[in-house]
Amino acid sequence: MSEQLEVFQQHRGRMFGIAYRMLGSATEADEVLQEAWLRWQAVDQRTVQEPAAFLAKTVTNLCLNQLTSARARRETYVGEWLPEPVLTANGLDDLGPLDEVAQRESVSFALLTVLEKLTPAERAAYVLREAFAYSHREVADLIGTTEANARQLHSRARKRVATDRQPQPVDPGHWRALVERFLAAAQLGDLAGLESMLTADVVSRADGGGKVNAARKPVIGRDRVARYLIGVLERFGAGLQPYFAQSNGEPVLVAVGPDGLRAVIFLGFGGEQLNTLDLAMNPDKLIRAEDQLSRIGGVSGLGW
């Protein structure tokens, strides 16, 4: 391995972590790293005093450019746009160590969804400061602004994130018990039982990207979500098997059909009731998760 490649690989994990958190897409993060590698090859290594800073700045600026064009693509996206799930258990370390609560929260599906509402500069300031502990001065250098503006961007981003409701972490064992009750009610078509497990303002979102049959707008409210879920299972549940897994540092369900992975499902609870249900179903956004499954021998290798 050349010294140039060795240095790049040494920092690859952090670069992917920055890009994924900024873009909400592992596929786009990989594309950014490919471009960063080309730029790293082109630069005179003797002029780079701090490779880590150079590569982080390169990736950050590529992501800022990508976010600008991504906003236009999001506007023409068919249905709801949700982040791309990345499986994070059984030795799958694509997102780096997730041993601490703060590390898991920095890649949580709920947070990545909220970050979509920030401006590109706010998102960069938030990710670099919160997930990677860069100082305000370092953030300013990375995104090309003043330290005072970097502070302001980070402050605005934190306030926006704080005002958006996010599911509270639930003990994995308790989460699993709640999900099992939820699934049983849904599969039996028990409308009253299902409604009892939903908050009054529960929100269900599905990202099919126009490539699979999925609701194109959020379904809101206990009665509507309960009827919607029972209907979905009646129409599309045949042949699907749910398995417990972990994605983005949190417990999830994966739905697997005869032809492979069909959905990664994030269920957020407020106490004993479900308040958010996000279904990542766009086949393009499941390619990486499908590949991850193959690396650990399929769904039989998933669980706690």
N, C-alpha and C positions, 0 to 999 in steps of 0.2 A: 504494500500500500504506500502510495506517495505521501510525503509529508503534508502536501496541500490537502489531500483527501483525508488524511488522518486528523488534521485540525478541524476540518469541516464536520467530520463524523463525531468528533469530541463534543461539538456544540449542537449537534443535530436535534437532540431531545428538547433543548430549550427553544430552539428556533421553531420546531413543530408546535410546541406548547403555546408560544406566542401567536403563531399564525392561526392555529385552530380556535383559540379563544377570541381572537379578533374577527375571524370570518364565520365561525360557527359551522364550518365545513371542512372535514378532513380531506376531501378530494381537492378543494381549492388550496388548502394548506400544503398539500404535497406539490401542487403546481408552483406555489410560491417558493418552496424549497428548491425545486428544480431550477427556477430562475436565479435564486440566490447562489446556487452552485456555479452557474455559468458566470455570474459576476465575480464570484470568488476566484474562479480560474483566470479571469481576465485582469485582475488587479495585480500590481507589482507587490508581492508579499513583503518586500523590504520596506515598503512605505507604511505598512500596517503595524502600529505599535501594540494595539490591543485587539486581537482577532475576535474576541467575544463581543466587544462593543461594536466593532465593524459589522459583524454578521447580524447582531440584534438590530442594528440600525437599518441594515439592508432589508431584512425581513419586515420590519415595522413599516418602512416606507412602501415596500411592495404591497403590503396589506392595505395601507391607506389608499393607494391607487386602486386596488381591487375592490375595496368597499365602495368607492365612488361609482364604479361601473356596476357593482352588485346591486346598488339601490335601484338603478334603472331596470335591472333584470327582475328584481323582486316585484316591481310594479306590474310586470306583465306575466308573472308566475301564475299558473292555474291553481286556484284555491289557496289554502293557508300555506305559508312557508314556515317550516320548523327546522331547527338545526339538524345536522347529520349525527346520528348516534355513533358512539365508539364504545365497544365492549371493554370492560376494565377489571376482569377477574381472571383467576386461573393462569397467572403469569402473563396476561396481556397488558403490557406496560407502555402502549403507544402514547399515553398522556402523561407518562412519568409517574413518580411516587404519589399515591393518594392516601397516605397513612394518617394524615391529620384532617380534622374537620375543615379547616380553611382551604386545604388543597382540594378536597372533594367539592366544596362549594364553588371553587373557581372554575370548575368544568361542569357544574350541574346544568341539566337541561333547562330548568327554570331560569337560571341566571343568563345563560346564553340567549334565551328567548327575549329577556328584558333588554339585554345589551343591543339587540337589533333596533331599539328605539333611540339609541344615542347617535350623535354625530360621529363620523369616523375619528375625529380628533379626541372626542370625549371617550370613545371606546378604547382607543389606544392608551390614553392616560390612565384610565381605570384598570385595564388589564396589566399594564406594565407596573403600576404601583401596587395594586392589590394582590395579583397572582405571583409577581416576581420580585416584589419589594425593592424596586428601583427607587432611588431618591427623586424628589421633584426636579432637582438639577439634572440628574441622569435622564429622566423622562423628557425634559426639555431638549436635551442634546439628541435624543433618539428620534423625536418627532419634529425637530427643527423649529423650536419656538423659545420664548423666554421662560425663565423659571416661574415668574409670577403668573404667566398664562397657563403653564402646566398645572400649577396649584389650582387655578380657577377651573380648568377643564376637569380635573379630578374631583373637585368639590361638587360641581354640577352633576357629574356622573354618579357620584355616591348618593346624592339626594334623590336622583331619579330612580336609582335601583332600590333605595329604601322605601320609596312611596309605592312601588309595585308589589302587590301581594305575592309571596312565594311560599310554597308548602314547607311546613316545618319538618325537620328530619324525624323519622320514626324508626324505632328499634327494628332491625331487619326481621327478627322473629315475629314481632307484633305486626309488622307490615305484611308479612306473608300470611298470617292468620286472617287479617282483614281482607286481603285479596282473595283468599280461598272462599270466604263467605260471599264476597262480591261476585266472583265467578259462578258460584253455585246458584245464586239468585238469578243471575243473567241467563245461565244455561237452562234453568227450569222455567224461564219466562215469568218469574215471580215478580210482577211489577211492584207490588206493595213492599216486598222484601228489599228489592233493589232501591226503591225510593228512600227507604229508611236509612240506607247507607250513603246517601248523597246529601251534600249541603244544599240549601235553597238556591244558592247562586253558583252551583257547580258549572264548570266550563269544560266542554270536550272539543278538542281540535284534532283534525286529521290532515296529514300532508301526503296527498297522493300524487301531486305534481301533474295532474291530468292524465296519468299513466295507469292508474288503477281507480276503481270506484271508491270514492271517499267524499264525505261532506266538504263542500267548498267554502263554507263559512262556519264559524264557531257555533256549536249548539249549546245554548245557555239555559239553565234552570232545571230543577229536579225532575219534573214531569217529562219535559222534552228530552232530556238526556237519557232517562230510564227507557222511554219508548224507543228512542233512537238506537240504543245499545241492543235491546232485545231484537229489534228489526234487523240490525246488522248481523247478529248471530244466526238468526233464522235464514237469512239469505246467503251468507258467506261463511258460516261457521263449519259447514261439513268438510271433513278432511283436515281441519286445522287442529294442531295440538299446542297448548300453551306450556311453556317451561319457565321456571324462575332463573333469572340471570342477573348480571350487574352491568350497567352501562353508565358512563359518565360519573362513576363513583357512587351510584345509588342503585337500589334494587329495582328491577324491571321485570316485565313479562316479555318473552319473545314468542311470537306465533309462527309456527313452522308448518308448512304444507308439504304435499308430496313432491313439489318442485323446489323446495328450499325455504329460506327465510322470507316471511311475508310481512312481518311488522315487528317493531320494537315499541313497547307500550310503557309509558311513564305514568304512574298513578300517584298523585299527591294527596295526602290526607290531612285534614284539620281535625285533630282529635280522633274520633272513631268514624268520621265520615269523609268520603271522597270529595275533594273540591276542585281538582284538576285532573284531566285525562288527556294525554297527548299521544297520538298514534303516528309514529314515523312509518310511512308505508310506501313512499316513492322508491321504486326499485333501484334507481340510480344512487339513492342515499343509503341503500342497504348492502351495496357491493362490498364495502370495507368490512362491515360486520359479518357478512357471509364468509369472507376470506378469513376473518378471525376465528369463526366457528370451525373452519376446516383445519386451522392450525392447532386447535386443541381437541380435534377428533369429533366435532359435532356437538349437538345439544346434550348428549349423554355426559359430556364433560363439564356441563354448566351447573350452577347451583351454589349453595353456601358451604 
